[in-house]
Amino acid sequence: MRIGEGTIEEVNEDGLVKIKVNRDHLYVACSACAAAEHVMITAYNTVGAEEGNYVRYEVDDSHLVLSSFVCFIMPLLLAAVGGFAGYMLTTTVLWGVIGAAIGVLIGVLGVKHYDKSLGRVLDTRAYITAILGKDEAAAHEG
């Protein structure tokens, strides 16, 4: 489990909240968000927190090892296999490069498919576990 802290910016009627998370408590899986100063995440409001509360949340990260393999290693392996196959079939570097490009394309399509299927099977949203006091919020924001 990954644990983070942030401030609730919005409370929705469906039991979900938007939490503004600063860089110190950032839990992200993408590199585009890692450079941001603040990121908004969606979480289940299991403790009845209100807008403006400083909260602690948890995210289940048991799926991250397989996801990391699928997102980073699989496209590289497919590029290597495609490049090797293209070169071995024609013995020209051009077809090796084309094979590698086809391997990368298949890898990207595989990642997109995996992402869609993971979203249907596993709920990766955070859960709020505690409402923290104002003194804790001031210590983390200052």
C-alpha positions in Angstrom: 0.0 0.0 0.0 1.2 3.5 -0.9 0.3 6.2 1.6 0.0 9.9 0.8 -1.5 13.1 2.0 -3.3 16.0 0.4 -6.1 18.6 0.6 -9.6 17.9 -0.5 -10.5 20.4 -3.3 -13.9 19.0 -4.3 -16.5 16.6 -2.8 -18.8 14.8 -5.3 -22.2 13.4 -4.5 -21.2 9.9 -5.6 -18.9 9.4 -2.6 -15.7 10.5 -4.5 -13.5 13.4 -3.7 -10.7 15.3 -5.6 -7.6 15.5 -3.6 -4.8 18.0 -4.4 -1.5 16.2 -3.8 1.8 18.1 -3.6 5.0 16.8 -4.9 6.1 15.3 -1.5 3.2 12.9 -1.4 2.8 12.4 -5.1 1.6 9.0 -6.1 1.7 8.8 -9.9 2.4 6.2 -12.4 3.1 8.5 -15.3 6.1 10.7 -16.0 4.0 13.6 -17.2 2.5 14.1 -13.7 5.8 13.6 -11.9 7.1 17.0 -12.9 3.9 18.8 -11.7 3.9 20.8 -8.5 0.3 19.6 -7.7 -1.8 16.8 -9.1 -5.5 16.1 -8.5 -6.4 12.5 -7.7 -9.8 10.9 -7.2 -10.4 9.0 -4.0 -13.2 7.3 -2.1 -14.4 9.4 0.8 -14.6 6.6 3.4 -14.3 8.9 6.4 -16.8 11.6 5.5 -14.2 14.3 4.9 -15.2 17.7 3.7 -13.8 20.3 1.3 -10.6 21.9 2.7 -9.7 19.0 5.0 -6.2 17.7 5.0 -6.4 13.9 4.6 -4.3 10.8 4.5 -5.1 8.3 1.7 -3.9 4.8 0.7 -3.6 3.3 -2.8 -3.3 -0.4 -3.5 -0.1 -0.9 -5.5 -0.1 -4.7 -5.8 -0.6 -4.4 -9.5 2.4 -2.2 -10.2 5.0 -4.8 -10.8 3.1 -6.5 -13.6 2.0 -3.1 -14.9 5.6 -1.8 -15.0 6.7 -4.9 -16.9 3.9 -4.5 -19.5 4.4 -0.7 -19.9 8.2 -0.6 -20.0 9.8 -4.0 -20.8 7.3 -5.5 -23.1 7.5 -2.8 -25.8 11.4 -3.0 -25.7 11.3 -6.8 -26.0 8.9 -6.6 -28.9 11.1 -4.0 -30.6 14.1 -6.3 -30.2 12.2 -9.3 -31.5 10.8 -7.4 -34.4 14.2 -5.9 -35.3 15.9 -9.3 -35.1 13.1 -11.0 -37.2 13.2 -8.3 -39.8 16.9 -8.5 -40.2 17.1 -12.3 -40.2 14.4 -12.6 -42.8 16.0 -10.2 -45.3 19.5 -9.7 -44.0 19.2 -5.9 -44.5 19.4 -3.3 -41.8 16.4 -1.4 -43.3 14.1 -4.3 -42.6 15.6 -4.7 -39.2 14.6 -1.1 -38.4 11.1 -1.7 -39.9 10.7 -4.8 -37.9 11.7 -2.9 -34.7 9.2 -0.2 -35.5 6.4 -2.8 -36.0 7.4 -4.4 -32.7 7.1 -1.0 -30.9 3.7 -0.5 -32.5 2.5 -3.9 -31.3 3.9 -3.1 -27.9 2.1 0.2 -27.7 -1.2 -1.4 -28.8 -0.6 -4.1 -26.1 -0.1 -1.5 -23.4 -3.3 0.3 -24.4 -5.2 -3.1 -24.3 -3.7 -3.9 -20.9 -4.7 -0.5 -19.6 -8.3 -0.9 -20.7 -8.6 -4.4 -19.3 -7.0 -3.5 -16.0 -9.5 -0.6 -15.6 -12.4 -3.1 -16.0 -10.9 -5.6 -13.5 -9.2 -3.5 -10.8 -10.3 -0.3 -9.2 -7.1 1.7 -8.7 -8.6 4.7 -6.9 -7.3 5.8 -3.5 -9.2 5.5 -0.2 -9.2 8.2 2.4 -8.1 6.7 5.7 -7.9 9.7 8.1 -8.6 13.3 8.4 -5.5 15.1 9.7 -5.4 18.1 12.0 -4.7 21.6 11.0 -1.3 21.5 12.7 -0.3 18.5 10.5 -1.5 20.3 7.4 0.5 23.4 8.2 3.7 21.4 8.8 3.4 19.7 5.4 2.4 22.8 3.4 4.9 25.2 5.0 
